Amino acid sequence: MTIHGALLPAGSPPGQDRWTATPHGIVVLDGATASAPEVPPAERYVDTLLDALASRLASRDELPDVIAGAIADATSALGIAPGGGPSSTVALLRWTETTIDVAALGDNTIVLGLTNGGEVRLRDDRLSTVAPAARRSYHERLRHGHGYDDGHRDLLTAIQRSEVQARNTQNGYWIAEADPDAGHHAETMQLPSGAVSWAVIATDGAQRVIDHLGLPWAEVATSDGAEIRALLGRLHRWETENDPNGQALPRAKPHDDKTVVVWKPNPV
């Protein structure tokens, strides 16, 4: 198989996105940006969770169990408690001789290209259901040209505090933090190996701009590492030069960390 990937931090490296490939699969993480001052940054958490997920992918456990076990490992290593720790999305792809398994916890996107020419997408959008009025408000303010002002930042702080309250609850959303049970709520999909011709995993900082610009995922899937880095730079420049105030594509901040990973099985 062939795997290429790259990440582009929004600001100073390393950012809060992470990815790795193992002999058994691919892991992509997107640590949550701290908007409220009491929410801790996610850098140490995503480093620890990435290692735990990579080591557990070698097991025969179902992917939700892999995520649950890795959350438990990270929680123990860092000594964090539910509701008080940093958090991260998780996207996994694992291959066997007979199946392609994918899982998403949080709003990373996994696009699978099918051998019949179609595409299927797996994404967990439950986070977007939290504080809907505040989300609509900040989107509308951006569309009307207010930009990333104090009012915008106040709305983001209110949204993040609501997210902390709704985190890993039945009426809220599920995310990797300090409750291993969250892993059992991951969105999953399994396809026969012969049905999948490529896969792309992207964090939302890249996915939203790719979709907004109408770039074909099948073309992204043909990219090597250098081409993915060039693509991420192109997305970043579009935000800077074409939409610096988030009017065309409302988003929480001018730039987000961007990661794209491409997987293709080698032809027999």
C-alpha positions in Angstrom: 0.0 0.0 0.0 1.0 3.6 -0.4 0.5 6.3 2.3 1.3 10.0 2.0 0.4 12.8 4.4 1.2 16.2 5.6 0.1 18.7 8.2 0.3 22.5 8.3 -0.1 24.2 11.6 -2.2 27.4 11.7 0.5 29.2 13.6 3.7 28.2 15.4 4.6 24.5 15.1 3.7 21.9 16.0 0.0 22.9 16.3 -2.6 20.4 17.6 -3.1 18.1 14.7 -1.3 14.8 14.6 -1.1 11.8 12.3 0.8 8.6 12.0 0.8 5.4 9.9 1.5 1.9 11.3 1.8 -1.5 9.6 -1.9 -1.9 10.5 -3.5 1.5 9.9 -3.6 5.3 10.1 -4.4 7.6 13.0 -5.4 11.3 12.5 -6.1 13.6 15.5 -7.2 17.2 15.8 -6.8 18.6 19.3 -9.3 21.2 20.5 -8.2 24.8 20.5 -8.6 26.4 24.0 -10.9 29.4 23.6 -12.1 29.6 27.2 -9.1 30.4 29.6 -9.9 27.5 31.9 -9.6 24.9 29.1 -6.1 23.4 28.9 -4.2 23.2 25.6 -4.2 19.8 23.9 -0.6 19.4 22.7 0.5 16.8 25.3 -2.8 15.0 25.1 -2.6 14.5 21.4 1.0 13.3 21.6 0.1 10.7 24.2 -3.2 9.6 22.6 -1.4 9.2 19.2 1.1 6.8 20.7 -1.6 4.8 22.5 -3.8 4.5 19.4 -0.9 3.5 17.2 0.1 0.7 19.5 -3.4 -0.6 20.0 -4.2 -0.7 16.2 -2.1 -3.9 16.0 -4.7 -5.7 18.1 -7.8 -7.5 16.8 -10.1 -5.3 18.9 -12.9 -3.5 17.2 -12.0 0.1 16.5 -14.3 1.6 19.1 -12.5 -0.6 21.7 -9.2 0.6 20.3 -10.2 4.2 20.9 -11.6 3.4 24.4 -8.4 1.7 25.4 -6.2 4.5 24.1 -8.3 7.1 26.0 -7.8 5.1 29.1 -4.1 4.9 28.5 -3.8 8.7 27.9 -6.0 9.5 30.9 -3.8 7.4 33.2 -0.5 8.7 31.8 -1.5 12.4 32.1 -3.6 12.2 35.3 -6.6 14.0 33.8 -10.2 13.8 34.9 -13.5 13.9 32.9 -14.6 17.4 32.2 -11.3 19.0 33.1 -8.9 17.8 30.4 -8.1 18.7 26.9 -9.8 16.8 24.1 -9.3 15.6 20.5 -11.0 14.2 17.5 -10.0 10.7 16.4 -10.0 9.2 12.9 -8.8 5.7 12.3 -8.4 3.6 9.2 -7.3 -0.1 9.5 -6.9 -2.7 6.8 -6.9 -6.4 6.8 -6.8 -8.9 4.0 -10.6 -8.9 3.8 -11.8 -5.6 5.2 -11.3 -1.8 5.4 -12.5 -0.5 8.8 -12.8 3.2 9.6 -13.9 5.1 12.7 -14.5 8.8 13.5 -15.0 10.4 16.8 -15.4 14.1 16.3 -15.4 16.1 13.1 -12.5 14.7 11.1 -13.6 13.4 7.6 -12.8 10.1 6.0 -13.6 9.8 2.3 -13.4 6.3 0.7 -13.1 5.9 -3.0 -14.9 2.9 -4.3 -13.8 0.6 -7.1 -17.2 1.2 -8.8 -16.3 4.9 -9.1 -18.4 6.1 -6.2 -17.4 7.7 -2.9 -18.6 7.3 0.7 -17.8 9.6 3.6 -17.7 9.1 7.3 -17.8 12.1 9.6 -19.1 12.6 13.2 -21.0 16.0 13.3 -22.5 15.7 16.8 -20.3 18.5 18.1 -22.0 21.0 15.8 -25.3 20.4 17.6 -24.0 22.0 20.8 -24.9 25.7 21.4 -26.6 26.1 18.0 -27.8 29.6 18.5 -24.4 30.9 19.4 -22.9 29.1 16.3 -25.5 30.7 14.1 -24.8 34.0 15.6 -21.0 33.9 15.0 -21.6 32.6 11.4 -24.0 35.5 10.7 -21.6 38.1 12.2 -18.8 36.8 10.0 -21.0 36.9 6.9 -21.9 40.5 7.7 -18.3 41.5 7.9 -17.7 41.8 11.6 -14.6 39.7 11.4 -12.7 38.2 14.3 -13.5 40.9 16.8 -14.2 40.9 20.6 -17.8 39.9 20.0 -16.7 36.9 18.0 -14.2 35.8 20.7 -16.9 36.1 23.3 -19.2 33.8 21.3 -16.4 31.2 20.9 -15.8 31.3 24.7 -19.5 30.7 25.4 -19.6 27.9 22.8 -16.6 26.1 24.3 -18.0 26.3 27.8 -21.2 24.8 26.5 -19.2 22.1 24.8 -17.4 21.2 28.1 -20.9 20.8 29.7 -22.2 18.6 26.9 -19.0 16.6 26.4 -19.4 12.8 26.5 -23.1 12.9 27.5 -26.0 11.2 25.8 -27.7 14.5 24.8 -24.4 16.1 23.8 -21.5 14.7 21.8 -18.7 12.3 22.2 -15.0 13.1 22.0 -11.6 11.7 23.2 -10.9 13.2 26.6 -10.8 11.3 29.9 -13.9 9.0 29.6 -12.9 5.8 27.8 -16.6 5.1 27.1 -16.5 7.8 24.5 -14.7 5.4 22.2 -17.7 3.1 22.1 -19.7 5.9 20.6 -17.5 6.4 17.5 -19.1 6.4 14.1 -17.8 3.4 12.2 -17.9 1.8 8.7 -16.6 -1.5 7.3 -16.2 -2.3 3.6 -14.7 -5.3 1.8 -11.1 -4.7 0.9 -11.8 -5.2 -2.8 -14.4 -2.4 -2.8 -12.1 0.4 -1.8 -9.6 1.9 -4.2 -8.4 4.9 -2.1 -9.0 6.8 1.1 -8.4 10.3 2.3 -8.5 11.4 5.9 -8.6 15.1 6.6 -9.0 17.3 9.7 -11.7 19.9 9.5 -9.3 22.8 8.9 -8.4 21.2 5.5 -11.7 19.5 4.7 -13.9 22.6 5.0 -11.8 24.6 2.5 -11.5 21.6 0.1 -15.2 21.2 0.1 -15.8 25.0 -0.2 -13.5 25.3 -3.2 -15.1 22.2 -4.8 -11.8 20.3 -5.1 -12.4 16.6 -6.1 -11.4 14.2 -3.4 -10.4 11.7 -6.0 -7.8 14.1 -7.2 -6.6 14.7 -3.7 -6.2 10.9 -3.4 -3.6 10.9 -6.2 -1.3 13.3 -4.3 2.1 12.4 -2.9 3.6 14.1 0.2 5.0 17.1 -1.6 1.7 17.6 -3.4 -0.3 17.4 -0.2 2.0 20.0 1.4 1.4 22.2 -1.6 -2.3 21.7 -1.4 -2.3 22.7 2.3 -0.4 25.8 1.5 -2.9 26.7 -1.2 -5.8 26.3 1.2 -4.0 28.5 3.8 -3.3 31.2 1.1 -6.9 31.1 0.0 -8.0 31.9 3.5 -5.4 34.7 3.8 -5.9 36.3 0.4 -9.6 35.6 -0.5 -11.4 35.2 2.8 -9.4 36.8 5.7 -12.5 37.7 7.7 -14.4 34.5 7.2 -17.3 36.0 5.1 -17.3 33.4 2.4 -16.5 30.5 4.6 -17.5 31.3 8.2 -15.1 29.6 10.6 -14.0 30.0 14.2 -10.6 31.5 13.4 -8.8 32.8 10.3 -6.7 29.6 10.0 -7.0 26.1 11.6 -4.4 23.4 11.6 -4.7 21.4 8.4 -3.9 17.7 7.9 -4.5 15.4 4.9 -3.5 11.7 4.7 -3.9 9.6 1.6 -4.0 5.8 1.5 -4.0 3.6 -1.6 -3.7 -0.2 -1.8 -1.0 -1.4 -4.2 -2.4 -3.2 -7.2 -2.0 -6.9 -7.2 
